[in-house]
Amino acid sequence: MIVCGYVKVLLLPTRAKAPGVRPSSNHGAILYYSRQYDRAIAQCRAVLDMDPNFPRARFFLFVAYVQEGRFVEALEEIGRDQGPDNVLWIWANKAYLYSRWGRSAEAEHALRKFEPLALELHSYRAPWTLIAYVNAGRKDQAIALLKQAYSEHSNVLTSLKVDAMYDPLRGDPRFQQLLRLMNFPE
């Protein structure tokens, strides 16, 4: 099973109707990972102008908004992603967003909604679990999921070194050990 929302979005079948949507979305992801959030936002918006339902662009727009501290806009993006197939994704993103926003009561509420659904749907190790835990102060659980992903050779770890979502874990020696195990180039 996949462990990161980024990968979940990558694996969704493309619904691109306009030429250039996928490469443009990739460019938005590269801008996000290089921490050029304002440019990533502009790029993702351009993709969504071509195809309003392109999930990868919507995801990177959401996380770029969060990194920029544009929490109201990030919350609006979650609201655009409604649907029965997205319930876990929505609650995980809300936990992540509210944690970053400093609204701990709402973050805990989102986690309380998320956790029983994840268990019920056998998705406890899914990508959205990591998103929910990383910034919600549940470092032990997030590190355990990352270690499990490493042991399973999950491709979720490919963005571990650069994704700002993992910044709260960077000072943890267990996270640093995992980075060394991944043998990323310097």
C-alpha positions as CSV (number, residue, x, y, z in Angstrom):
1,M,0.0,0.0,0.0
2,I,1.2,3.5,-0.7
3,V,2.1,5.9,2.1
4,C,2.0,9.4,0.8
5,G,-0.7,11.7,-0.7
6,Y,1.8,12.8,-3.4
7,V,2.0,9.2,-4.7
8,K,-1.7,8.7,-4.4
9,V,-2.2,11.7,-6.7
10,L,0.5,10.5,-9.1
11,L,-1.2,7.2,-9.5
12,L,-4.6,8.4,-10.4
13,P,-5.5,8.0,-14.0
14,T,-5.1,11.2,-15.9
15,R,-8.2,13.0,-16.9
16,A,-6.3,15.6,-18.8
17,K,-8.3,17.2,-21.7
18,A,-5.8,19.8,-22.8
19,P,-2.3,19.1,-24.1
20,G,0.4,20.0,-21.7
21,V,-1.6,19.5,-18.5
22,R,0.6,16.7,-17.1
23,P,4.0,18.4,-17.9
24,S,2.6,21.6,-16.5
25,S,1.5,19.8,-13.3
26,N,5.0,18.3,-13.0
27,H,6.4,21.7,-13.2
28,G,4.2,22.8,-10.4
29,A,5.4,19.9,-8.3
30,I,9.1,20.8,-9.0
31,L,8.4,24.4,-8.0
32,Y,6.8,23.1,-4.7
33,Y,9.7,20.8,-3.9
34,S,12.1,23.6,-4.6
35,R,10.1,25.7,-2.1
36,Q,9.1,28.3,-4.7
37,Y,5.5,28.3,-3.4
38,D,4.3,31.4,-5.1
39,R,5.4,30.1,-8.5
40,A,4.0,26.6,-7.7
41,I,0.6,28.2,-6.9
42,A,0.6,30.1,-10.2
43,Q,1.6,27.0,-12.1
44,C,-1.0,24.8,-10.4
45,R,-3.7,27.4,-11.0
46,A,-2.7,27.5,-14.7
47,V,-3.1,23.7,-14.9
48,L,-6.5,23.9,-13.2
49,D,-7.6,26.5,-15.7
50,M,-6.9,23.9,-18.4
51,D,-8.5,21.0,-16.4
52,P,-10.3,22.0,-13.2
53,N,-10.4,18.4,-12.0
54,F,-6.7,17.5,-12.4
55,P,-5.9,15.9,-9.0
56,R,-2.2,16.4,-8.9
57,A,-2.4,20.1,-9.5
58,R,-5.1,20.4,-6.9
59,F,-2.9,18.6,-4.3
60,F,0.2,20.7,-5.0
61,L,-1.9,23.9,-4.9
62,F,-3.2,22.8,-1.5
63,V,0.2,22.0,0.0
64,A,1.7,25.2,-1.5
65,Y,-1.0,27.3,0.1
66,V,-0.3,25.6,3.5
67,Q,3.4,26.3,3.2
68,E,2.7,29.9,2.3
69,G,0.4,30.2,5.4
70,R,-2.6,30.9,3.1
71,F,-4.8,28.6,5.2
72,V,-8.2,29.9,4.2
73,E,-7.3,29.3,0.5
74,A,-6.0,25.8,1.4
75,L,-9.3,25.0,3.2
76,E,-11.2,26.1,0.2
77,E,-9.2,23.6,-1.9
78,I,-10.2,20.8,0.5
79,G,-13.8,21.9,0.0
80,R,-13.4,21.4,-3.8
81,D,-12.3,17.8,-3.3
82,Q,-15.5,16.5,-1.9
83,G,-16.8,13.1,-2.7
84,P,-17.3,9.7,-1.1
85,D,-14.0,8.4,-2.4
86,N,-12.1,11.3,-0.9
87,V,-13.3,11.1,2.7
88,L,-10.0,9.9,4.2
89,W,-8.1,12.3,2.1
90,I,-10.2,15.2,3.2
91,W,-9.9,14.5,6.9
92,A,-6.2,13.9,6.7
93,N,-5.7,17.2,4.8
94,K,-7.8,19.0,7.4
95,A,-5.7,17.5,10.2
96,Y,-2.5,18.6,8.4
97,L,-3.9,22.1,7.6
98,Y,-5.3,22.8,11.1
99,S,-2.1,21.6,12.7
100,R,0.0,24.0,10.6
101,W,-2.6,26.8,11.2
102,G,-2.2,26.4,14.9
103,R,-5.8,25.3,15.4
104,S,-5.1,22.2,17.5
105,A,-8.7,21.5,18.6
106,E,-9.8,21.4,14.9
107,A,-6.7,19.2,14.0
108,E,-7.6,16.8,16.8
109,H,-11.2,16.7,15.7
110,A,-10.1,15.9,12.1
111,L,-7.8,13.1,13.4
112,R,-10.7,11.7,15.5
113,K,-12.8,11.6,12.3
114,F,-9.9,10.2,10.2
115,E,-8.6,7.4,12.4
116,P,-11.7,5.2,12.7
117,L,-12.4,5.6,9.0
118,A,-8.8,4.6,8.2
119,L,-9.2,1.4,10.3
120,E,-12.6,0.6,8.9
121,L,-11.4,1.0,5.3
122,H,-8.1,-0.8,6.0
123,S,-6.2,2.3,5.0
124,Y,-4.3,2.9,8.1
125,R,-1.0,2.8,6.3
126,A,-2.2,4.8,3.4
127,P,-0.7,8.1,2.2
128,W,-3.1,10.3,4.0
129,T,-2.2,8.8,7.4
130,L,1.3,10.2,7.0
131,I,-0.1,13.6,6.0
132,A,-2.3,13.6,9.0
133,Y,0.4,12.6,11.5
134,V,3.4,14.6,10.4
135,N,2.3,18.0,11.5
136,A,-0.2,17.0,14.2
137,G,2.6,16.3,16.7
138,R,2.4,12.6,16.2
139,K,6.0,12.2,15.4
140,D,6.4,8.7,16.7
141,Q,3.6,7.4,14.5
142,A,4.8,9.3,11.5
143,I,8.4,8.0,11.9
144,A,7.0,4.4,12.3
145,L,5.1,4.8,9.1
146,L,8.2,6.1,7.3
147,K,10.3,3.2,8.6
148,Q,7.6,0.8,7.4
149,A,7.6,2.5,4.0
150,Y,11.4,2.0,3.9
151,S,11.1,-1.7,4.7
152,E,8.5,-2.1,2.0
153,H,10.6,-0.1,-0.6
154,S,7.7,2.3,-1.0
155,N,8.2,5.1,-3.5
156,V,6.6,7.5,-1.0
157,L,10.1,8.1,0.3
158,T,11.4,9.7,-2.9
159,S,10.4,13.2,-1.8
160,L,11.6,12.7,1.8
161,K,14.6,14.9,1.5
162,V,12.9,17.8,-0.2
163,D,9.2,17.9,0.8
164,A,8.5,20.7,3.3
165,M,5.7,18.5,4.8
166,Y,8.5,16.6,6.6
167,D,10.1,19.7,8.1
168,P,8.7,19.1,11.6
169,L,10.6,15.7,11.6
170,R,13.9,16.9,10.3
171,G,15.4,17.5,13.8
172,D,14.5,14.0,14.9
173,P,17.6,11.7,14.9
174,R,15.3,8.8,13.7
175,F,14.4,10.9,10.6
176,Q,18.1,11.7,10.0
177,Q,18.9,8.0,10.2
178,L,16.2,7.2,7.7
179,L,17.6,9.9,5.3
180,R,21.1,8.2,5.7
181,L,19.6,4.8,4.9
182,M,18.0,6.2,1.8
183,N,21.5,7.2,0.6
184,F,20.3,10.4,-1.1
185,P,23.0,12.3,-2.9
186,E,24.3,15.4,-1.1
